[in-house]
């Protein structure tokens, strides 16, 4: 594949990212391996392109993703012909991606629940909302497109109930509070989210349940659903979620990831209009850690 440069002075790796489907990181990989040629010659990433330069590059072969049903353990809390509620285990990815083609919640749903909405295509059948891999707890699943549309609209209108329990670092100064700070992709690390003026509005309410000195058990209620919202907001106010290796400190409570659990889920049934509310207790490792904190052993 070839592309002709029309603007001078841009680094080669950035020019590739701007002018081709390649990401900047993939462009750098190809530059280092000698796959990128400028006018037939190998150049370094810092080379400043000139008008008229012809860049030769290669597009990687697309990865074919196949999604199959898998007989994985799945805690189905509720199910009828329109909707299901599942209690996702900590460590399980919600839907397949290039790095996770099996072992996901979707693979399990395809085995245990035969009818799933198709609004999100083959990648996310039935998935109305998500929680992180290392966050456990309740998720609503749509079993047909009409149910999916109504559940998604309720989420968008901030009418669904989503309450979490988390163990966070430190001793919060207030028993209750509201964190209102916009969240978007971090400008320092594109793999992370951050509170940023360029972000989308995000609101999290918290209520202290127990205090342990160096740690606090809090209940958090989402009013919006930004990526990593609770983890980012709690880190922003200086009380990151314990066990969070991305937004929290290295010295933390030992577990299977962040101590964050989607404990209560409420929504209006898409067909009957009945208010549905479900609660799932925290995982065993979460319970055991709480007991140790109460005894002062952490």
N, C-alpha and C positions, 0 to 999 in steps of 0.2 A: 504494500500500500504506500502511496506517496501523497504528500501535501506540499503546496508551495507557500512560502512565507511572504506576507504582505506588509508586516510591521517590523521594524528593526529594534534591536536593543533588549529583547526579552530573552531570559535564560532558556536554553534548549529544553530542559525538563518542563518548564512552565508553558512554553510554546506548544509542546506536545499535548499537554493537558488541555490547553485552550483550543487547539485546532483539530484534535483527534478524539476518538472515544476512550483513549488510554487515560487512566488516572495518573496523577503525578508520581505516586509511588511505583506504579507499574512502569511508567516511562523511565524512571531512574534505574529500575532493574534491567530494562532492556538496553539502556545506555551503557551500564557497567558491563554487560555481557557482550557488547559489541554488535547488538542487533539493530541499533539505530545508526543510520548513515546520513550525513549532511553533504550533499553534492558528491556522494560516493565515498565519503571519508568518515571515519569514526571520530566523534568529538566527545568532550566531557560535558557533564550536565550544566556547568557554569558558562559554557560557550554562548555568547550573545548572537542570536540569529540576525541575519541581514535580509533585506528585501530581495526576493528572487531565489533565496536558498530553497533547495528541494530536499525535503526530509523523507527518508524511506523508513517505514516502521512496519511492525508485524502485529496483527490482531491475534490474541490468544484464542485457542479453540474454545468455544462456549462449553461450559460444564452442563451436562444433561442431568437434571434432577428428576428422580423418580420417587414418587410418594406412594408407599404401600401401607396397608393396614398392618398393625402389629399387636399381638396379644400381650400388651403391657398392663401392669397393675393400674387401675384407674378408680378413684374414689368418686362415684357418682352419688351426689347428695340428693338430687331430685331430678325427675324426668317425666315429661308428658309428651304429647304429639307435637308441641310447638317449641319447647325450650327445655334445656337441661342445665343443671348447676353441678360443677365438678370442683373438687378440692385438689388443686394441683400440688404435687409433691415438690419440695425444694430440690433443686438440681435438674429439673426437667424443663427443657426449652419448649415454648408454646407452639411454635410452628417451624417447619423445615426451612433451611436456608442452605447456602453453598457449603457452610461448615457443619451443618447438622441436618443430614438427610434422613436420619432414622432416630428412633428413641424419643421422639417429641410427643407433646400432648396431641397434636393432630394425628400422628400415626396411631395413637391409642384410641382416639375418638373414632377414627375410620373403622376400627375393629369392633368397638363396643356399642357405638351408636350409628346405625345404618343410614339414617336420614339426617343430612346436614345442609345448611343453606349454602348456596353457591355464589353469593354476591362477591366474595373475595377470591373467587376462582379456586383452582386446585391447590394453591399455596396455603390458603387459610380457610378451608371449609368450616363453617359454623362459628368461626372466631369473631366475636363482637368487640372484645377488648383484650388487652394482654397484661401480664405481669412479668417481671424479670425472671430469668432462669433460676436464680438463687433466692427468689421470694416465693414463699408458699402461699396457698390459700385459694379463695373462691373465685370462680370465673363463670359468667353466664355464657351458654352456648345456644345458638339459634339453629333450629332444626328445619326451618324453611325460610324462604326469602322474605315473606311478609313479616314474620316474627323478627327477622334480622333488621329490617328497616325500622320497625317500631322501637326495638331495643336500642338501636344506634341513635335514633332521634332523641330518645329519653336521656341517653348519656350526653349527647350534644347540648341538650337543654339544661344539663346539670340537675336533673331530677332523680337520678339513680343514687342509691346509698352505697358508699364504699368506705368502710372503716377498717383500719389496719391497727395491729399492735406492733410495737417496735421497742427494742431495748437500745437506748442511745447513750453515748458517752456524756459524762458530766451530770450536774444537778441543775435542772432548769429553774430559773429564778421565779417563774410564774406557773401557777397551776393550770391555767388555760391561756390560749393565745391563738392568733391568726398570723400566718406567714403569707404575705402577698408580695411576690417578687417574680418578675418575668424570667422564663427559662428558655434557653436556646442552645445551640451547639457552641461549645467552648472555642474561643479564638486561639487559645494556647494549645489545646489538645483536641483535635477534631473527633476523637473517639469518645469524648466525654461531653456531658451537658453541663451548663453553668448558668448562674444568675447573670443575665446580661441585658442591657438596655434594648438590644435588638431582638430579644426573645419574645415569646408569646405569653400573655397573662397567665399566671399560675397562682392558685390559692389553696393553702393547706391549713386546716384547723387542728390544734392539738389539745389534749387533755391529759394531765399527769395522773397516772394510776398508782404508781408506787415509786418510792425513792430509795436508792441503795448507796448513797454517798457518791461513789465514782460513776454510777450508772443510774438511769431512770427508765422505768417502764411507762410508755406513753401510748395513748390511743390517738390515731390520726384520721381525719376525715378529708377525703379529696373533694374539692369543688370543681377542679379541672383535672385533666388526665395527661399531663406532659410526660415525656420520657424521663424515667428516673426521678420523678417529681419529689417524692418524699425524701429520697436519699440526698438529692441536691439541696432541697430546702433546709433539712436538718443540719447538713454540713455548713450551709450558709450562715446559720445562726450560732454556729460553734458547738453543735451537739450532734455529730455524725452518728449514723446507725452503726451499732457495734457489729463487727464482722465484715464490714464493707471495705473490701480491699481497694476499691476504686476511689471513693470519696472520703474514706476515713483513715485513721492512723494505723501504722503497722502493728503497734501494741494494742491488742484488743481481745475480746472474748473469743475463745476457741469454739468453732462450730462448723457448719457446712456452708458457710457464706454469711450474708447479712441476716441479722435477727429481725426480719420484717415479714409479717404474715397478714394476708388479706382475710381478716377474721369475719367480717359481717358484710353481706351483700343484699341489697334490696332493690326491687324494680317492680314496675307495673306489668302484670301478665299481658302479653301482646294480643291475646284473643279474649280473655274473660274480663280484663280490666281490674282484676284482683291485685291488691298489694301483696307482693311476695317478699319474705325476708328470711335469710338463712345465716347460720353462724357455724363456723368450724373452729374448734379449739386449736391452739398452736401445736406444732410438731413436738415430738418427745424431746429432742435436743433443746428446744426452746423452753419447755417445761422444766427440764432438769437444770438448766442454767438459772432459771428464775429461783428454783429452790436453793441452789447454792448461793445465790446473791442474798436471799433472805437470811441464810445462815451465816453470812459474812465470809464465805469461803472463796470469793472471787475478788 
